[in-house]
Amino acid sequence: MSRTATLSRRARREAFRRKERQRKAITISILVVGLLMVAWGIYAYVADRQVDQAAMDYTAADIVYDRPISAIHEMGEGPPIPFLSSSQPQPAILVPEKSYNFGSIGPQDVVERTFIIRNNGEAPLTISRAYTTCGCTTAEISASVIPPGKVAEVTLVFDAGYHDAAGQTVRRGLIIENNDPRQSQAEIWVQAAVLDS
């Protein structure tokens, strides 16, 4: 065997080893990036849940009962939203629980759920209009003006017998128009699997 053939074989082995090391380095890099992304996702989820739970904590003294507002299925134009001047302190709407699943219900069942709206801002939060996405859903909001740091209760009612929804999974919403300049429309959604009988 010639010296040239031995060197050529050795060079091929060395090139093969280099490629294997590069593949391993790339694989390790991808795994590390993937693990970092998963860790960040878990951290963000936990932090979000902690914020939501903190927002859900309130006492009876925090609830406002002043000029309640009823929400029905009404898609017409409402009153203008009373935004405050940008030079003033602003309200900040927070809906800690934006959706709820009633699970399986009967075709004539009427179910309800209580949500809250919190004003995390520095000025009164004014709800100028609230409406639902369907006549089968109504809501009562305990106050149309929520002072800073206070909450309003929202009692949302879904009537499965309003339409023939048997055998369907339905999703209905409540839209809340308000004077938070960053989120002038807040939404709450409910879902139910309506049984055949």
WOKA-V960040 format. One record per residue. N is the residue number from 1. RES is the residue in three letters. BURIAL is # if it has 9 or more other C-alpha atoms within 8 Angstrom, else .. D_LAST is the distance of its C-alpha to the last C-alpha in Angstrom with 2 decimals. Layout:
n & res & burial & d_last
N & RES & BURIAL & D_LAST
N & RES & BURIAL & D_LAST
This chain:
n & res & burial & d_last
1 & MET & . & 86.56
2 & SER & . & 87.65
3 & ARG & . & 87.20
4 & THR & . & 85.32
5 & ALA & . & 82.70
6 & THR & # & 82.23
7 & LEU & . & 81.78
8 & SER & . & 79.37
9 & ARG & . & 77.25
10 & ARG & . & 77.41
11 & ALA & . & 76.44
12 & ARG & . & 73.41
13 & ARG & . & 72.31
14 & GLU & . & 72.79
15 & ALA & . & 70.82
16 & PHE & . & 68.02
17 & ARG & . & 68.00
18 & ARG & . & 67.93
19 & LYS & . & 64.90
20 & GLU & . & 63.13
21 & ARG & . & 63.91
22 & GLN & . & 62.59
23 & ARG & . & 59.31
24 & LYS & . & 58.90
25 & ALA & . & 59.69
26 & ILE & . & 57.12
27 & THR & . & 54.45
28 & ILE & . & 55.23
29 & SER & . & 55.17
30 & ILE & . & 51.73
31 & LEU & . & 50.42
32 & VAL & . & 51.98
33 & VAL & . & 50.54
34 & GLY & . & 47.07
35 & LEU & . & 47.31
36 & LEU & . & 48.53
37 & MET & . & 45.60
38 & VAL & . & 43.10
39 & ALA & . & 45.01
40 & TRP & . & 45.01
41 & GLY & . & 41.24
42 & ILE & . & 40.66
43 & TYR & . & 43.16
44 & ALA & . & 41.60
45 & TYR & . & 38.07
46 & VAL & . & 39.43
47 & ALA & . & 41.56
48 & ASP & . & 38.68
49 & ARG & . & 36.48
50 & GLN & . & 39.46
51 & VAL & . & 39.94
52 & ASP & # & 36.26
53 & GLN & # & 36.44
54 & ALA & . & 39.72
55 & ALA & # & 38.26
56 & MET & . & 35.40
57 & ASP & . & 38.00
58 & TYR & . & 38.90
59 & THR & . & 39.80
60 & ALA & . & 38.98
61 & ALA & . & 42.38
62 & ASP & # & 41.34
63 & ILE & # & 38.55
64 & VAL & # & 39.72
65 & TYR & . & 38.61
66 & ASP & . & 40.62
67 & ARG & . & 39.69
68 & PRO & # & 35.91
69 & ILE & # & 34.14
70 & SER & # & 30.76
71 & ALA & # & 28.92
72 & ILE & # & 26.89
73 & HIS & # & 26.23
74 & GLU & . & 29.81
75 & MET & . & 31.56
76 & GLY & . & 34.97
77 & GLU & . & 38.08
78 & GLY & . & 38.46
79 & PRO & . & 41.69
80 & PRO & . & 43.88
81 & ILE & # & 43.41
82 & PRO & . & 46.33
83 & PHE & . & 47.62
84 & LEU & . & 50.63
85 & SER & . & 53.91
86 & SER & . & 54.03
87 & SER & . & 57.07
88 & GLN & . & 55.06
89 & PRO & . & 52.81
90 & GLN & # & 49.23
91 & PRO & # & 45.76
92 & ALA & # & 43.39
93 & ILE & # & 39.63
94 & LEU & # & 37.71
95 & VAL & # & 33.94
96 & PRO & # & 33.65
97 & GLU & # & 29.87
98 & LYS & . & 28.94
99 & SER & . & 25.32
100 & TYR & . & 22.44
101 & ASN & . & 19.21
102 & PHE & # & 16.45
103 & GLY & . & 14.76
104 & SER & . & 11.02
105 & ILE & # & 9.32
106 & GLY & # & 6.26
107 & PRO & # & 6.12
108 & GLN & . & 8.74
109 & ASP & # & 10.58
110 & VAL & # & 14.27
111 & VAL & . & 16.09
112 & GLU & . & 19.80
113 & ARG & . & 22.49
114 & THR & . & 26.26
115 & PHE & # & 28.56
116 & ILE & # & 32.31
117 & ILE & # & 34.87
118 & ARG & # & 38.31
119 & ASN & # & 41.61
120 & ASN & # & 43.70
121 & GLY & # & 46.42
122 & GLU & # & 49.66
123 & ALA & # & 48.94
124 & PRO & # & 46.27
125 & LEU & # & 42.98
126 & THR & # & 42.04
127 & ILE & # & 38.57
128 & SER & # & 39.37
129 & ARG & # & 35.88
130 & ALA & # & 32.27
131 & TYR & # & 29.42
132 & THR & # & 25.87
133 & THR & # & 24.71
134 & CYS & # & 21.98
135 & GLY & # & 21.55
136 & CYS & # & 18.22
137 & THR & # & 20.47
138 & THR & # & 23.42
139 & ALA & # & 25.96
140 & GLU & # & 28.85
141 & ILE & # & 31.90
142 & SER & # & 34.32
143 & ALA & # & 37.43
144 & SER & # & 38.59
145 & VAL & # & 41.79
146 & ILE & # & 41.70
147 & PRO & # & 45.14
148 & PRO & # & 46.14
149 & GLY & # & 44.67
150 & LYS & # & 42.05
151 & VAL & # & 38.27
152 & ALA & # & 35.77
153 & GLU & # & 32.30
154 & VAL & # & 29.38
155 & THR & # & 26.22
156 & LEU & # & 23.50
157 & VAL & # & 20.31
158 & PHE & # & 17.19
159 & ASP & # & 14.86
160 & ALA & # & 11.55
161 & GLY & # & 11.28
162 & TYR & . & 14.83
163 & HIS & . & 14.07
164 & ASP & . & 11.32
165 & ALA & # & 10.72
166 & ALA & # & 7.23
167 & GLY & . & 8.39
168 & GLN & . & 11.57
169 & THR & # & 13.81
170 & VAL & # & 15.64
171 & ARG & . & 19.05
172 & ARG & # & 20.78
173 & GLY & # & 24.33
174 & LEU & # & 26.90
175 & ILE & # & 30.43
176 & ILE & # & 33.33
177 & GLU & # & 36.71
178 & ASN & # & 39.57
179 & ASN & # & 43.29
180 & ASP & # & 43.29
181 & PRO & . & 45.45
182 & ARG & . & 44.05
183 & GLN & # & 40.36
184 & SER & # & 40.04
185 & GLN & . & 36.32
186 & ALA & # & 34.14
187 & GLU & # & 30.43
188 & ILE & # & 27.46
189 & TRP & # & 24.18
190 & VAL & # & 20.70
191 & GLN & # & 17.86
192 & ALA & # & 14.16
193 & ALA & # & 11.67
194 & VAL & # & 8.53
195 & LEU & # & 5.50
196 & ASP & . & 3.79
197 & SER & . & 0.00
